[in-house]
């Protein structure tokens, strides 16, 4: 019963948010003929401004009011200096508002508001850090840090059940080959959802190998999900050599015994 109550409340909250977004877009485009796609960024910016004010002035209603006024002022500036110049140009408005909604721009706003920027006001160097302490499902491997920008080389969709163990199904999702490492994504879900207890981390290990006998090392991982579905991602180094044709993914129990394996073709994947 608790599960359905939580899902009902989540549905109402998400439905309300989608209603606000869709009604805002319909009103702006229907009345002003402006295709504004910055709703998400402006909502997020208003929330962070409100939280920042709340740290200084412990008054929730005042922080919400000031955050809304700040976003309203920013919206007015966007309309006056950008959108008004593109009146009647729907494609131009879409491109401009998409540019104002870029994830990198939003990330830097969050960084500045949270006080994590450098002394000169510049954002900190982008890093990829995965902690050494990981659950049993992704046991092993040192901390992983890469300073250089990464490039996605290829994505290999897998989407298959690999093994069943302990009342759960291990489903492979995809293999991502990046410049310098490999991401393996898989899901853990109950074999019988109606009778399954809440998910726990299975004590399994993963090993990669290719037809060139490259030595792969697990360097990090993480997971997210709910009681009926959990998604894991594991990071291995190095990346497969460019002339490698196949990659073998093996899942083992906690004693190192092989449970199942699958051979993934690499040549021509994209």
N, C-alpha and C positions, 0 to 999 in steps of 0.2 A: 504493500500500500504506500509506503514511504517513497518508493521509486516512482510511482505514478504521480504522486503529489509534486515531487521535485520536477519531473518532466513537464507537468502541466504549468508550473510556475515559470520554468525556462521557456516554454512555448509562448506564454503570455508576454514575457519580457522581450523575447525576440520578435514576436509579432508587433508589439508596440514600437520597437525600434525601426522595423521595416516600414511600418505605417508612417512614422515621422519622416523617414528618408524619402519614401515614395510620394507622400503628399507635398513635401517641400519641393521636390523636383517638379511635380505636376503643376503646382501653383506658379513657380518661377517660370517654367517654360510656357505654361498656358497663358499667363497674363503678361509676362514681360518678353516672351520669346527669347529667353536666355537659357542655353544648355549649360547648367552649372553642375559639375561633377566633383566639387570639393566638399561635399557634405561631411563625409567621413573625417577628413582632415580637420575641418572646422569644429566638429563635435569633439574630437580628441584634443584639439588645442584648447578649447574652452574648459574641458575637464582638467587638464594639466595646469592651466592658469588658476582655476578654482582651488586645486590642491595646493599650489604654491602659495596662494593668498591665505589659505587655511592654516598653513604652518606659521604665518606671522600674526594673523588675526583669527583667533579661535572662535569664529562665528560662521557656521555652515551656510546660513541664508545670505549673509553678506558676501561670502566668498563665491557662492553661486551667482549672485546678482552681478558682482564685478566681473566674474569670468564671462558671463553672457554679454555684458556691455563691451568688454574688450574684443570679443569675437564679432560682435555687431559692428564695431568701429573698423576692424580689419576687413569685414565683408564690404563695408561701404567704400573703403579704399580700393579693394579689388574691382568693385563695380565702376567706380569713378575713373580709374586710371587704366583698367584693362578691358573689362567687358563692354563699357560704353564705346570704346574705340572700335569694337567688333560688332556693332549692331547690325543684325541681318546676316552675319557670317556664322552660321551654325557650326561648321567644321572648325573654324578658327576658335570659337568659344570652347568647343570640346577639347581641342589641343591645349589651349591656355589653362583651362581648369584642371585638366589631367596633369599638366606640368606643375601646378600649384599643389597637387595631391601626391607628388612623388614620395615614395617610402623613405628615400634618403633625406628629403627635406623634413619630413615629419620626425625622422629619427634624430636629426640634429636639433630640432626644436625641443624634443624631449630631453636631449643631453644638456642643452643650455639651461632649461628650466630646472633640471634636477641638480645643477651645480657640478656636473662632471666634466665640463669643458676645461681646456687648459687655461693657464694664466692669461694668455693673450687673447682668449675668447675663441680660439680655434678648437674644433672637435678633436678628441683624442684619436690616436691611430687606431684604425680598424683592426681588430684581432679576432682570431678564432681560438677560443679556449674551452676545453672540455676537461673537467676535473678528474683527478685520478680515482676518487672514491666513486664506485659505480655499483649498482645492485648485482646480485648473483647472476642474473641473466646475462650480464655483460662484463663478467669478472675478468680482471687482468688488464694490463696495458698501462703505460706511463701517461702523464699529462701531455696533451697535444696542443701545440701553438704554432700558428703559421701567420707570418706578417705580410707576405706577398699576396696580391689579389689572386683569387682562384678563377679558373676557367672550367666550365662544364664541357667535358669531351663527348660523352655519350650517356644515354639513359637506356637501360635494358629492362623492359617490363617483364615481370615474372608471373605474378598472380596465380599461384598454385599452392595447394596444401603440401607441406613437406613431411610432417609427422604429427601423430597424435600421442600425447603423453600426459598422464595424470589427470585425465578428464578434459584436457584442453587440446585445441588444434593450433599448430604453428603454421601460419600462412605467409609465404613469401610475397612481397609486394613489388619491389623494384631494386635494381642495382644501378647506382650512379657512379660513373667514373669521372673524377675530377683530376685536374693537373696537380698531382702530388698525393692523392689518397682516393679511397673508394668508400662510398656509403652503401650499406646494405639496410634495407627497410623491410621489416616483417611485422606481422600482427599476431597477437595471442588472443584467442577467443574460446569460449566454452564449446565443447563438443555437443552438449545438450543444453541450450540456453535456458529452457524452462526449469531445469533442475540444478543448474550450476550455482555453486557458491561464488562470492566475489573473487575476482581474479587476484592471483598472487604471482610473484616472479618465479618462473620455473628455473631450477638449477641446471641450465644448459649452457654449453659453450659452442662457439663458432670458429671454423677454420676455413681459410681460403687458400686455394692453390691453382696454378695455371699449367698449361702445357710446356712452359719454359722453366718450371720449378722455381718460380720467384717466391722468396720468403716474405709472407705478409704478416704484419703484427697488428693486433687490436690495440688502438690508441685512444678510444673514447666511445661514448655512447650515451643514450638517454631514452626516455619513454614518456608517454602521455596517454591519457584515456580515461575510461570510466569502468565501473564494475563488470561490464559485459564486453568490453573491447579495449585492448591496449596496443598502441603502436610503438615499436622500438626502432631506433636507428643506431647502427654501429659504424664506426669509422676505422678503416684499416689503412696502413701505409706499407709500401709505396703504392703508386698507381700502377696498373698493369702495363707492361711494355707495349709499345705500339704494334709490335709484330706478334703479340699473343693472340691466339685464335679462340681459346676456350678458358673459362674460369670455373673451377669446381667449388661449390659451396657445401660444406659439411657441418652438420649439427651433431654434437656429442653430449653425452651425459656428464655429470660432474666428475666421474672417474676417468673420462677421456675415451670412453667407448663410442664408436660411431653409431648414430641412430638412423641417419638418412643422409643422402647426398644428392645434389643435382648439378648437372654440367650446363653451363650457360655459354652460348656462343657470343663472342665479342666482335668478330669481324663483321663490319657492315651495320652494327647497331647504331642507333641515333636517338 
